[in-house]
Amino acid sequence: MLQQASCGVSFLVVSLEPAGGVEQRLSDSPYVERVYRAGSVAGTVAARMRSVANSNWELVVWRDRGEPHVSVRGPETGPTVLELGPHAGETLGIIFRHGTFLAPMPVPTLVDTAVSSPHTTAHSFVLQGEEWEIPAYDNADVFVDRLVRAGLLVRDPLVTDVLRGDGTTLVTPRSVQRRVVAATGLTQGAIRQIERARQAVLLVQQGMPLIEVAQSTGYHDQPHLARSLTRFIGRTASQLRRGDSDEMLSLLYKTDVEVRP
């Protein structure tokens, strides 16, 4: 088993923005959204990290004062600011696609929290009573394949399709909603709100006029956009454009989720 813990623990020294100490790559696996690593392998980091709302769950491997740790981190419905101490070590993260979940660990129980391995060594950790080799950046897909073959990692392709905006399904809307919540821990509306705010940040940082950002991401108007950024990112558009050399945002990227209302 893994042990549950608050999302405010030190392993959240993760998911850093591309310009701020992170290397990331896409994956060919239908189960994985992307893989990242952060720390000395990817450059220097800021004094603080703002972990913004995120609708995906992750497997995170990190070192603190040289000690290895492994956790499953659930979706986050709001931002968290963490101090990055001088002992923060390297971090590896595997971000899983919507619709992918660990069969013995329901995603709804992971929302806004994390579950840590009860026993971790330099090379292995325990998941559901079994010992697994700790994955690396280059072999993360191999590790995921092993979880799939063992029956621990499964996926519901209907959830992936629905969140992409594919409405061609014979399943009733109520059944779809149940399956989305079971696989992601969040409702369709919550996922789209989070992803819309994250995509808006990318456009704001690119310098797009705010009225165009609101229109492109499906907000009713600029005040609606402003409220969403405050709720899910914890920053205003002006603050995002100015930036902060002492604080970095968690990893942001465009997903396939249909964000329009």
N, C-alpha and C positions, 0 to 999 in steps of 0.2 A: 504494500500500500504506500501511497504518498501521504504526507501530513499537511493539513490545511493551515494556511497562514494568511495574514493580512497582506494586501498589495502594497503596503507601505514599507516593506522590508528591503534590505540592501540589494537584492537581486534585480531591482528595477533599474539598475544602471545598465540599461539596454536600449535598443531601438533608437540609435542616434541619427540625426539628419545627415545626408550624404556629405555635406561640407564640414561636418563637425565630428569626425572620428568614426565613421562607419563604412563598411564595405558590404554591398548587398548584391544578390543575384536572383533571377527568376529560376523556377524549377520546372522540369518536364513532367513531374509527378502530378496526377490529377488531384492528389490529396494536399499539395503544398502550394501556398500562395507565393512565398519567397523565403530565402535564407539570408541571414545577415550575421556579421561579426563586428564587434566594436572593441575599442581599447587601443593598446599600443600597436596592434597590427594595422590599424586604420588611421592613426593620427592622434593628436591631442584632443582632449575633451574640455568642456566648460566646467565652471564651478557647480552649476545646477542643471538638472534636466527636467523639462516639463513633459510628463507622459500624458498625452492628450487622449481623449476618448477613442476607443478602438473596438470594432465589432468582431474581430477575429481572436481566437485563442492561440497560444504559443507554447512551445517547449523551450525553456531557457536554461542554458548552461553557463555558469559564471564562476569567477574566482574572487574571493575576498580575503586579502592578506595571505594569498597563496592557497587557501582552502577551497576545494571544488564544491559546487552546489548544483543541484538540478531541480527545477520546478516546472510545473504546468501552470501557466498564468492564464486566467480567464479573460473574457472581454471586459472592457472598462467603460462605464457609462458617463464618466466625467474626468477632468484633468487632475493630475497629482504632481506636485513639485517636490523634487528630491535633491538633497545635497549630494554631490559627487565627491566623496572624500579622497584623500591622497592614496588610499589603499585599494581603491577600486581597480579590479583586474580586468582581464579580457572576458568578453561575453559572446556567446553564440546563441542565436535564436532561430527557431524554425516556426514560421507563421503558417498556420493551416488554413485551407480554403473554407469558405462557408459551405456547410453540409458535411464536413469531415468531423468526426468525433471519436473519442476513446470509448469503446463500448462499455467498459466497466466504470466509467467516470462521467456521469451526465454533465454536459456543459452548463445547464442551468445552475448547478451548485457551484460553479466556478466564477460566476459573474462578480466582478469587483473584488476578487480574492485570488489566492494561489494555493497550490498544493505542492509541498516539497518532498523529495525523496528522503526516507528515514535513514538511508545509509548510502553514502557516496564516497568513492575512492578516486584516485587520480585517473582511473581508467574505466570505472563502472559505476552504475547506480541501480537502485531497486525500483521497479515499477510493477505494481500488482503482484508482489511476492516473488517476482523473477528478477534475476540479475541481467542487466543489459550493458553493452559497451557504450561508453559516452560517445556521441557522434561528433564529427568534426565538420568544418565548413565545406570541405570538398567531398565528404562521403555522407552528408545528411540524407540524400535521397536513398542511399542504400539502407540506412537505418530505418527510414520510413517504410521501405519495402518489407523489411523484417517484421515491423509491427503489423503490417497488413497481412502477411503470411501467417502470423501467429493469431490472427483474429482479433487483435486488440484495437486496431484502427480501421474504422469503417466509414462509409460515406453514403449520403442520401442525395443522388444526382438531381432529384426533383427540387430540393432546396436551392442548389446552385442555379438551376435554370430559372426558378421563380424569381430569385433575387436579381438575376440579370435582366428581368423584364419579360421572360417568355411565359405568356399566359395560356399557352396551348396545352392544357392538361385536363384530364377527365376527373381529377380529384376535386372534391368540394372545397370551397374557400375555407371552411372551418377546419377541414383535415389538413389543408396546406398550412394554415397558421399553426396547428399543433405540431406538425413536422418541422417547421422552421424553428419554433421555440425549443423543441427537443434537441435539434442538431446544433443550434447556435446559442441558446440561452436567452435570446432576445426576440422581440416581435419584428415583423417586417418593417413596421413603421419606425421602430427604434434604430434598426440597422441603417435604414435609408437616411434618417436624420443625422446619425453619426457620420456616415460616409459623405453625405452632402457637405457637412461642416469641414471635414478633412479636405475634400476636393476644393472647397472655397478657399481654404488657406493656401493651397498651391497656386491658385489664380491670383490671390491678393499679393503673394510674394513675388509673382511674375510681373506685377505692376499693372494688372488689368484694372480699369475704372470700376469702382464698387457697384455702380448700377449694372454694369455688364456682368460682374461676378454674380450678382443676385439673379439676373436673368438666365445666365448659363447654367446655374445650379438649381434653378427651380424655386427660389425664394419669392415671396409675394412682393417684397420691396426691401430697401436698405435697412430699415429698422428690424425687419424679420431676420435678415442676415446678421445684424449686429447682436441680436439676442442669442442666436445660435452659436456664434463664435465665443461669446462669453460663457455660455452653458457648457459647450463641449471642448473648447480649447483653453478657456480661461484667459483670453487675450482679445483686445480690440483690433480692428483692422489697422489702425495707426500704429499700435505697438508691434504688430506683426511686420509692418513695412520698415519700421525703424530698426527692428532686431535688437538683440541684447548679447553683447560679447560674453557675458557671464552665464548666459542660459541658452540651452539648446532645446529644440523640440524633438519629441519622439519621431520615429521614422514615418514619413508621410509618402504616399504613393497613390496613384489612380487605380481603382479597382473596376471590376465589371458590373458592380452593383448599380442598378437603375436608381438614380437619386431624385428624379422628378416626382412631385406629389401625384 
